[in-house]
Amino acid sequence: MLRISDTEAESRRMGHVGMFYTITAPSRFHPVISENSGRNSKYDGSTPRDAQAYLQKVWARTRAALARENLGIYGIRVVEPHHDGTPHWHLLIWMKREDTKRINQIMQSHAEADTSEELYDRRGRKTTARFKVERINYTKGTAAGYVAKYISKNINGEQFTREGVANDDKDRYGHELTSIAPRIESWAAVWGSRQFQCGGLPSVTVWREVRRLNEKHIEELAAWEAATRPERRVADRLHQIRKAANAGQWDQFLRLMGGPNLPRKQRPIKPWTMPRVDLQQAEFSHATGEVREGVEAKGRHGESKLGTFGIVVSDGRGNEHEYLTHFYKWEVRSKAQRHQGVSGGGEAASPWTRVTNCTQGPDIQPREPSPDEKKAQRERLEEWKRSEIYRAEAEDAYREAQEAREAARKLFAPSKPTQQEEYFPPELC
């Protein structure tokens, strides 16, 4: 809801307009007719997963057509089920005012391309059963108010009443929102439907990772910058974005991240991902018969497990720097292991499950270090920074950087023109 509300504020600042769309799958995906609850004769046995895949293809074609005409859109998509479990999409999208008519035409043409003959009633009038569009009227409510009902009933039913609309605590079938929310969550889990997805906006992973660098970790951040020495422009950009993120200002964060519809690779901050390390994994897998080598963590199918360890900040001029945001590593231990001082894993760990088998339940409560422990940690850090080892490593890193810059300068320096020797043919000598 914060992203929707602040994105709306930024869109209105830029003079963009908001549109609310509803896209529905063709009749063959619906087993039941909503008017009389009878069986649909056109139903071909498709599952909600098939209907979701169809809507994804429609959206892929729509995005490709918009990209070909350089028409930018950004917003959020919500997926929810019909009365018969068939999914349909609600889209809250912002765009330039002059592009509205063309974007509506493209979206409608792709949404109604499949079996378009069924969109006409007996009198030959075209219906809006497949595609509906409504321009957001800010005199009736905000964009957040338009989509709040659809978001809340897909989470917990604690709905945010749409502004200016009475009795908005029920769905279109008269069911209480608090009673249908668990059913919608189960439906999405069974059929693998992603309920919410944003498009054209900065990565929410970056938002969450930047917010890890709050006031509690200001000392760790300062120590990291002292040890890694980022470029001044890189550090200034991070602190500016970090200030907006920790203040909960998504609109400022969106603006500092380059605005809407900017490609991910051109954003100033990207997630810093690396393969995970598992020092306690068995050398031999009884499940696959594979002999494991190295310390890189592997998944159940032998793939490398990637983890987000921080962020990569760029100043827009080719300079990048990594920032660590995960300062602690948490372990799930049973109470017996915690009392005995034994870490989890090892030969006793079961390879067939991803959860603990302890009947007493895991203890996942984070432990805050005591003031004495924090003081001791800071003293050890300052002692290490005053040591000769730290000074030598810092000097070596600085010297290596200087040598690398000098080598790069020599490598890309323009070559001097050579004086070509005069050539005389033998017959003229």
N, C-alpha and C positions, 0 to 999 in steps of 0.2 A: 504494500500500500504506500510505503514511503517512496519507492521508485516511481510508482504511477503518479502520485501527487506532485513530486518535484519535477518529473519529466514534463508533466503538463505545464508547470510554472515556467520551465525553460522554453517549451514550445510556444507559449503565448508571448514570451519575451522576444522570440525570433519571428513572431507573426505567422506561425503555422496554425493549421486548423486540425481538429480532431474528428475522426469518423469511427463509428461503431458498426461492425459487420457481424453477420451471422451466416455461416456456411454449413449446409447440410448435405449429407450423402444422398445419392439417388434412391429410388423406391426399392430397388432390388436388395438393398442392404437392410431393410426394415422388415422384421418378421410379423409385426402386428400393426394394424391400422389404428391410428390414434382416435379417429372419430367414433368408431364403434367397437374397438378392442377386438376386432375379428382378424383372422389370419389373412396376411397379404398374399395374394395369388402371384405377385411378381417376385416374391422373395426367393433367392437362389441358394440359400444356405450359408451365406457369408456370416462370419463372426464379427464381433466388435473390433477385433484386431485387423481384420480385412478392411473394414470401413475406415479405420484410422489410417491404414496404409494408403487407401484411396485418397483421403483428404490430404495426406502428406504429398502425394504426387501432384494433386491439383495445386497445392501451395508452391511446390517446386517449379511447376510450369509458370505460375503467376510471377514468382520472384525473377525467373529468367527473363520473362517478357518485360518486366519493369526495369531490369538491369540493362536490357538492350536499348531502351529508350532513356536511360539515365534518370529514372524517376526514383527518388529516395523516399523510403518510408521507415518508421520506427515505432515501436510500441510493444504490446503484450498480447499473447494468445492464451485463451482459457479453453480447455476441453472438458465437456461434461456429457452425460448420457441422456438420451431420450427416454421415454417411458418404457421402451422395449430394449434398452441397453445399447442402442446404436449411438456412437459418439457424434457430436456436432461441435463446431468451433464458434467461439466468440472472440472477435479481434478488436482491440482498441488501438488505433493507428493514427499517428500524426504525419502530416505532409505539408508541402508548400501549397499555398492557396491556389496558385495558378495551375497546379497539377491535379487538382481534385477530380475534375471531370474525366480526364484520361485514365487516371488510376481506377476510378469506379468502373469504367468501361472494360478495362483489362481484367479486373477481378471478376466481374460478372460474366464475361465471356468464357473464362476458364471454369468458373463454378457451375455454369449451365451448359457446358459443351456436351456432357455425357447424357444421352437419352433426353434431349431437350423437348421431345414431343410430349412427355408426361407433365410438362409444366403448364399446360393449357387445360382449362376446365371444359365442361360440356358445351358451354356457350362460346368457346374459342378465346376466352380472356386469359391472359398470362398471369400466373400467380407468383408469389414471392416465397414459395416453399423451399427453394434451393438457395436463394441468395437474398439477404435483406441488408439494407444500408440505412444508417441514420446519422445525420450530422449532429454533433454535440452542440446543444443549445445551452450556453452558459447562463441564460436567464432561468433555466429550469434546474440546473445542477452542474457540478463539475464533472470532469472525466472520471475522477475517482469515484464519484457517486454513481456513474453509469455502470461501472464494472465491479463495484464493491460487492454487490449481491452475489454475483457469479463466483467471485473469489472466495467469499466467506462460506458459502454453502459447500464449497469443495474442500474446506479445511476443517471447520468445527461447528459451522452453523451459527456462530455468533455474528450475525449479519450487521453490516453497517447500513442503516436505513438510507435509501436513496433520497436525496433532497427533493422535497416537493411531492413525494409519492406516499400515499397512505396505505396501510395494511400491506407493507412490503416485507412481511416476515414469513411468507409462504412462497413455494415455487408455483409454477404454472399449473400444476395438478392439485393444488390445495394442501400439500404436505408441509408440515413444519420443517424449517430449515435445520433445526437442531436434531431432528430425527433422521434426516436423509443424508447428513454429512458422513456418518460412518459407512453407509452403504456406497456412497460415491467413492470414498477412499478404497474400499474393498474392490469395487468394480475396476478402478484404475490399476490396482495392484494385480488383479487376476489377468487382465488383458494387456498389461504393460503399456498403458497410455500415460504419457507425460502430461500432467494436468496444466502446468504453467510454463510458458517459455517467452522470454523477451527477445526482441530482434532489433538490430540497429543501435544498441546501447552498449556502454562499456561492460566488461566482464564483472559479474558480481563476485567472482573469486578474488579479483584484485581489490575490490571494495572491502571484502572481509579480511584479506591478508593485511591491507594497509591499516585497518582498524585494530589489528593486533598490536601495532606500534603505538600504544596509548601511553598515558602518563606513568603507568606502572612499570613500563619498560623503557623509560627515557634514558636511564643509565646504561642499559644494555645497548640501546641504539647509539649512544655517544661512544661507548667503548668499541662498537663495531666500526663506526666511521673513523675512529682514531687508528684502528688497526688496518683498515682496508684503504683509507685515503681516497674517497671518491672525488670526482671533479666537482668544482664548486657549483656549476650550473645544474648538475645532476642532483646534488644534495638539496639545493634550493627548491628545485621542482618537486622532489619527494616531500619536503616539509610543507610545502604549500598545499599539495594534494592531501597529505596526512591530516592537516588542520581541518580541511573541509570534511573529510570522511569521519573523523572523530567527533565533529560537531553535528553529524547526522544530516549534512546538507548535500543531498544527492544532486540537486540542480547545479551547485558549484562544482561538485565532483565531475559531473557530466561535462561541464564547460571546460574544466582544466584538463580533462582526458581527451579533448579534441572535438567534443560535440557529437551529435548523432550521426550515424551512417559512415563513420570512419572505419576503415579496415582494421582488424585486430593487430596486425603486424605494424601498423603506423601509430598505435596508441603509445603514449609515453611510458606506461607501466604494463608489464606482462607478468604472468606467474612464472616463478623459477621452479622448474620441475627437474628432478633427478631420479635415477633408479634407487629404490630402497635397498637397504643392507640388512641381512638377517644373519647374525653371528651364531645363532643357536639352531639353525636348520640341520637336519640329518644329512649325512653324506650320501645316503642311499634312500631312494623313495620306494616304499613297498607298493604304492599305488601304480606307478608307471614303470618301475624297474630301472629307473635312470640313476646313474651315478652323478651326483652334483659336484661341481667344481666352483671354486670362488665363494664369495660372500654375498653376491647379489641375490636379492629375494626374488623368488619365482612364484607365479600363480599356479593354479591347478592344471593349466594346460601348458605349462612351461614358459609362459610369457614373462617378461620383466615387469615388476611392479613399480610404477612411477609414483612418486610422492611430491607434493608441493612443499618446499622448504622455505620459500620466501618470494621475493619479487625482483624483477629486473627493471631498472629505471633508466630511461634514455633522455638525453637532453635535446634530441631532434637533430643533432649534428654528427651522429655516428658514435658518440660516446655512451657506453652502457656500463652499469654497475649493479652488482647483485647485493641485495639486502636480505639478511636472515630475519625471518619473522617467527619461526618456531624455536624458542629458546629452551624448551623443556621437552622431554620425552616421557610419556605416560605409559605405565604398564598396568594391565588388569591382573590383580592377584587375589587369590582367595584369602580368607581370614587366617587359615592355618599357615599358608605360605608367608603372610605378612608377619605373623608372630615368630615364625622360625627364621625369618630373614632370607628366605629362598625366593629367587626370581622364577617367573613362569617359564614354560617351554622345556627344552631338554628331551630326554628319551621318554619321560612320562607323559608328554603331551600327546593327545590323540590326533592323528593325521586326517581323521574322517569328519571332523566338525570344526566350524569356525567360532564356536562359543565354548565357554568353560563348562566342564562337567561337574564342578563342585556343587554339592547339594546345598551348601550354606549360602551360595550366591556370591558374585564377585563384588569386590570393594573398589569402586571407580571414583570415589570422592577425592578430588585433588587436595594435596597437602601443601599449605602455605608455609614456607620456611619461617622459622622464628626470627625475631629481630637480631638475636645473637648470631644465628647462622648467616643472615644477610650481611651483617657487619663483617663476619669472618670472610665471606666470599668477596666482598669489596676490598678488604685488606689484602687478600691473596692476589686479586686482580691488580691493585696498585703496586704491590711488591713485584709482581711479574713485569709490569710496565717499566719499573725502575731498574730491572736487572740488565746485565750485559747481554744476555741472550736476546731479549726483546730489542735492545738497541742494535745489535749486530744484524738481526733479521730485518729490521726496518731499513738499515743502511743497505743491506744486500738487495732488498726489494726496490729501493730507490735507484740503486746503481743499475740493476737489471732493466728497470723502466727506461732509464737514460740511454742505456746501450740499445734497447729495442727501438727507441725513437730515432737514434742516430743511424741504426741499420736501415730502418724504413726510409729515412731521408736520403741515404745513399742509394737505396734500391730504386726509388722512384725519381731520383734527380735526373734531369735531361742530360743525355750523353753529349760530350764535346765533339764537334765535327772533326773528322780526321782529314789530314792533307793527303789527297790522292797523288801517288807518284806518277810522273810522266812516263808514258809508255811509247817505245819506239819499235816498230816492226823490224825483224831481223833483216829483211830484204833491203831496208833503207840504211842499215848501218854500213 
